[in-house]
Amino acid sequence: MTQQQRTQWSNTIVVVGLLLMVMAAVLNLFIAHQGWLRWPFAGGALLVLVARILGVTGSGTLRVKRLHRILISSGILYCASAAMLFIPGGGNNWIAFLLAGVVMQIYASWMIERESTKN
């Protein structure tokens, strides 16, 4: 499998994982707090983390490599958010981890795109 195919698969898995997370989070926040919704959220978070780890490229500048590590960190924050859903008395702490991961992902994705068009 070439690096380009690996990156495409990784990006596809990230999109599926993020869609699962969004669906579960929106239903959990606005429709009803159902216990079973934590499972698709956790599955999506795990998919995102695995795809981010497997999608890391060895090429690029030092800055791009650092930005890819930030994307992995956002996946870890998503998994921490999912863990908060399983901890009794976790309350709404899962939202804080989720938002921190989203902010890191938006920043890193935007900067990777900027760095790739710069060269």
Secondary structure, DSSP 8 states (H G I E B T S, - for coil): --HHHHHHHHHHHHHHHHHHHHHHHHIIIII---GGGHHHHHHHHHHHHHHHHHT--S-S-HHHHHHHHHHHHHHHHHHHHHHHHHSTT-TTHHHHHHHHHHHHHHHHHHHHHHHHHH-
